[in-house]
Amino acid sequence: MPEPSTPDQATLPPWPTAATAAIVAGARVARLCAPVPEPASLDAAICVPARNEAERIEPCIAALAGQAARIRRRVGLVVGINNSADRSLDIACRTAARFGVPFLGLQAFLPAAAATAPGARRWVMDLGARLVARHGALLTTDADSVVQPGWLSANLEELARGSDAVCGLLRGTPDAADLPQLRAAGRRLELRYRRALLEVEALLDPDPLNPWPHHGQAAGPSLAISLAAYRRVGGLPTPAFGEDKALIARLRACGGRIRYSSRPEVVTSCRLDGRAQHGFADFLLHRGNDPDSHCDEGLEDLATRCLRAGSRGRLRRARDRAAVIRVAEALAVQGPCRRTALEMALDGSIGAAWAVLEAGSPLLAPRRIRPSEIAAQLSDANRLLGRLRGAGGNGLTGGSADPADTPCDVRAV
């Protein structure tokens, strides 16, 4: 395969530039690798946003392209470099060319409002959606992450079994001096407590698609979604941060089937010099500077998690109007929110009904806890789990492994 070229703006093929302008108002494509894949020509597209990642992007692209080249489906890569001043695009193009896989690599200037982690990921995923045929799939990871062997096939197999989206497992590789302050602040307790909350949730609201134990995390470095589901939810949400979790929440509200699988695994950076405002690096740095600052949003107080999971489980099992009203009353949901949720639930749209109840309940308003609160919350969770299991609460996982030693919760720290 010939070495990819990077033509200037005047000779750029029309569809990627036109698509970028349609996706992001005010965006301008500056460089593009050739040849450019045709729209609707792929079975799946792996979408990687990046900014100034020349030092890290080569192993990321090599791992992805190597797997795409070996699979018996037409899988391509979409690498979108935004607002960069280094050689990220050249390195990505050269690396992908070694494997001969379909590759759309481009560098663009995104206006400030879109030059965020969510905005950049939305851009590349929407480009990927144009490359994928009707029954295809979109996958995404980060340029500072390396997918592990079997990642691509595992995601596609989970989707083929009927899942609408697959959330993979993350392992962190701390850079140099990353995380020591977080360990001293009680990282192990946080991991244990997160694991306990997930088990409480699994016992109060069992999910047949995700039997316990599972990692329960949705993170950008390992997400896969069918093209149909991506379009059904209107594409990737673009909040200030947390687009990965927002996508899964939106899909769940639409009744989507979400699989938390440990088969697709990614090693991701725990660096402190991040590229995106409000990203994971910012969170780590803030926690290092203030060890008792608020925990990840996945860690809430036990009473709220019990109310959340228990109410959701009761809503799933509700068979009549009175049962739905009882759930709404327990959550102190009144007025239009209650009426809307009731109509949705009776119509069979349980995911949408729950989203309305959850958003409308003053009792479920998000309240992130601090590390200093974890020990007491964990003690209560252990006692509750003992009762829920009908046995002594001696452990959190039902197995011999120490949950604090498992890799699944690196992004919850």
N, C-alpha and C positions, 0 to 999 in steps of 0.2 A: 504493500500500500504506500502511495507517495507521501512524503512528508507534508503535513497540513500547512496550508498557507494562512496568513492573516491579512486579508486585503483591507485597504482603507475604506472610509465611509462611502466614497463615490461608487465603488464597485460591489457593494454588499448586495446579496440576493434579497429579494423583496420580502419574503414571508417572515423571517425572524425580526427584521426591523419594524415591519408593520405590526406584527404581533406584540412586540415590546411596547410600542407606542400605544396600542390599544389596552394593554394590561396596566401600564403605569403612565399616567399623564405627565408629559414633560420629560420622559426618559429619552436618552439618545444612545444608540448603539455606536460604539467607536471601532471595534474590531471583531472579527468573526473568523473562526476556523473553517476551512473548506476541505472536503465537500460537505454540504449541508444535507442532512436527511430530509426526505419528503414528508409532508404532513400525513398522518394516519398510516404510517408505514411500519410501526413497531408494535410488538405485543406488550412491551413494558418499557418504561423510561425511568432511569435512576437520576434524580434531580439533586444537584449539589450547589448550594449558594456559597459564595466565597468572597472575601475581601482581604487583599494583601496577605495571601497564604502561600507565598513562594517557598517558604521553609518547610511546609507540612503537606502540601497538596499532592506531591508525587506518590507517596505510599497509599494515600486515599484512592487516587484514580487507578493506580496499578491493581489494587485489590478488587475494585469494582469491575474494571475492564477485564481482568483475568477471569472472573466468574461469568461475566456476560459472554465471553468468547467460548466458554465451554458448555453453556446450556443450550438445549435444543429448542430454543425459541429466539425470536428476533428481539433482542434487548439492547437498548442504546443508552447513552449517557447524555445528560444535559448539565453543563457546567456554566453557571452564570457568575461572572466576576463583576462586582459592582464597586465603583468609586475607588479604584485601586491605582497604585503607582509602582507596582512591582511586576515581576515576570510570571505571575500566577497563570495567566492564560497560555503563555508559550509552553510552560512546563506541563500543564494539563493536556494541551493538544499533542505534544510530543509523546507523552506517556500513553495516551489512549491509542495513538497511531501504531504503537508496537503490537497491539492486540487485534487490530483490524475490526473493531466493533463500530457500529453507527455512533456518531459523536456530534453533538451540537455544542460547541464552545464559543462563548461570546463575552465581550467586555462592554459594559455600558455605564453611563453616568445616570444615576437615579436621583431625583430631587430629594431634598432632606426628609420630607414626610414619608417617602417610600424607602429610604436608605437605612432601614432597620432590619433586624433579624427576621421578623415576620414579613416585612415587605419584600425582602430579597428572596425568601423562600417561596412566597406567593408567586413572584415573577417567574422563577425557574419551574415551579410546578405547573403553572398555567402554560408555559412553553411546552413542557412535557405532555400536557393534556392534548395539545395540538398534534404532537407526534404519534400518539398512541391510537390504535384502532379501537373500534367501538367497544369490544369486550376486553380491553386491555387493562393495565394496572400502572399505577404510579408508585414509586418508592423514593424515599429521601433520606439523606444522611448529611453529615457536616464535613467540611474540608479538613478539619483537624481530627477526624476520626478514621479508623481503619476497620472495615467489616471483616469478620472472621470467616474461615472456610465454611461454605454451605449457607451463608447468609441469604443470598439471592434465591436459591432453590427452596429454602425453608419458607421464606415469605410467600413465594408463588404457590407453594403447596398448601399453605394455610388458606390463602385466598381461594384456591381451587376447591377446597373442602367446604366453602360456603361463607367464610368470614368476609365482611365488608372492609375491615381494616385490621392490620396486624401491628401490635406494639412489641418491639423486640427488647432484648436484654442488653443492658449497658454495663461495661466494665470500665472503671476509671484507671488511668495511669498517671498518677500525680507527677507534675513537673518539678524537679529540683526541690524547692522549699515549700511547695504547696501543702496545705492541710494540717500541718502540725498543731497550729493553734486550735483548729476545729477538733482535732482528736482530744486535746487537753480540755476542751469545753464540753466534752461528753458525747462525741460523735457516736460511740457504740450504743449509748442509751437511746439516742435518736433513731438509730437503725432498728433497735429492738422494739421501740414504741411504734414505729411505722409498720413493722411486721405484725405487731399485735393488732393495730387498727385494721389492717387488711384481713386478718383472720376473723375479727369481730364482724366485719362487713360480710365476709363470706358465709358466716354462720347465720347472720340475721337476714341476709338477702342472697341466697345461693344463686350463682350464675352457672347454668349447665355448660356453657361454652368455656368457662374458666374455673374448673374445680380447684379447690385449695390443695396445695399451695401454688400461688402464682405471684409474679413480681408486681403486678398492678400499676406499672408506670407507663406513661405516654411521653415520649421524648423525641425531639427532632432527629437525633442521630440514628434512629432506627424506627421508621414508620413506613407502612405500605398500605395502600388503599386502592380499591377497584376504581376504574375511571367512572363507572356508573355512580358509585357512592360519592366520589369527589364532586361530580356535577350535581348530584341530588342535594348536597349541602351548600351549594353555591361557591365551592372552592375553599381555599385556606383562609380562615379568619385572620385579620391583621390587627390585633390589639397591640398595646405598647410592648408587651412581652407575653410569652406563654401561648404562642400560636399552636403549638403541638397539642396541648391539653384542650385548647378551645376547639380545635378540629374534632377531637374525639368526643367532647361534650356535645357539639352540634350534631355529630353523627348519631350519638346515643339518643338525642331528643327526636331524631327521625326514625327511631326503631332499628338502627343499624346493629349488625353483629360484630362486636369488637373482641378480638382475641389477644390476650396477653401471653405471648409465647416466649419461652426461653431458648428456642431453637435458633432464631436469627440473633446473632450476638455481634456486638460492636465494641471495640476498644476506643474510648474517647478521652480527649485531653482534659485534665483538671488544671490547666494553666490559669494564671492570674492576670495575664495581659490579653484580655479578650478583644474581640473585634466589634461586638454589638453592645450598645447601651442597654442596660437592664438584663444582660445575658448571664450565663452561668458563672463566668469569670467575675463579673461585678458582684454576684451573690457571694461567691467564695471570699473575695477580698473584703467585702463588708463584714462577713462573719468573722474573718480573721482579726479585723480591727475592733469589732465589738462582739465578743463571744456570746453575749446574752441577747443579741438582736433576734428578731423573730425568725422562726424556723420556716422551712419550705411550706407552701400552702397545702401540701398533702398531710401535714401534721396539724390536727385540730384537737380540741379537748374531747375526752372520751364521751362525755354526755351528749355532745352535739353529733359525734359520729354515730352513736347508738340511735339517736332520734332520726338521723338522716337515713341510715341503712334500714332500720326497722320500719319506718314509714314507707320507704320505697318498696320493701318486701310486701307489706300489707296492701299497697296499691296494686302490685302485680297480681296478688291473689284475690283482689276485690271482684265480686261477681254481680254486684247490684249497686244501685244508686246510693243506698244507705251506707254501704261499706266505703265507698269513695268519700262521702261526706264526713264520715268518722275520721278518715285520714286527714282531710282538710282541716277539720276542727282541732285535731291533735297538733297540727302545725300552725294554728292560729291564722289560717288563710281565710280572708273574707272577700265579699263583694265580687267584682268582675273576675278576679283571678280564680276564685272558687268556681264560679259558673263556667268559665272557660275550661278549667281542668276537668270539671265534671263532664262536660260535653265531649271532650277529647277521650277521656277514659271510657265512657260508655260507647264511644265509637271505635274502641280498640286501639287508640293511639296512646299507649301507656307511656312510651318514652317522652312524647310531647307533653302529656298531662303532668308527668313528674317534673319536667323542666319548668313548667308554669308554677307548680306548687313550691318547688325549691326556691325559685326566684322570688316568689311572693311571701314566703314565710319569714317573719322577723326572728323566729327561733333558729333559723338555719343561716343567718347572716354570717359570712366568713369571719373567723376570729383565729388568727394564727397565734400559736403559743410560743413561749420562750424556752430555751434550754433549761433554765432553772425550774421550770414546771414539770419537766419530763419524768423525773423519778417518781413523783407522787402519782402522775397519770399512768405510768407503766405499772405501778403496784396495783392500782384499781383495775387496770386492764387484765392483769394476770388473774385476779380474783374472779372477774367477770367471765373470762375464758374458761376457768375451771367449772363454773356453773353451766355455761353454755355447752361445754363438751360432756357434761355429766360425769366429770372426773376431777381429780385434784389438779389445780392449775400449776403444774410443775414446769411447763415449757411453753414455747410460743409456736413451734413449727410442727409438732406432732412427729418429729424425727430427732435424730441425734445431733444434727449440725447446729452450730451456734449461728443464729440469724445475723449476728453482727459480723460474721466472717464471710457472708455471702456477698457477691458482687452486685446484686440486683438493685441496690438502693443508692448508688453513687450520686445520682442527681437529686436525691431527696435531702442531701446534707446542706 
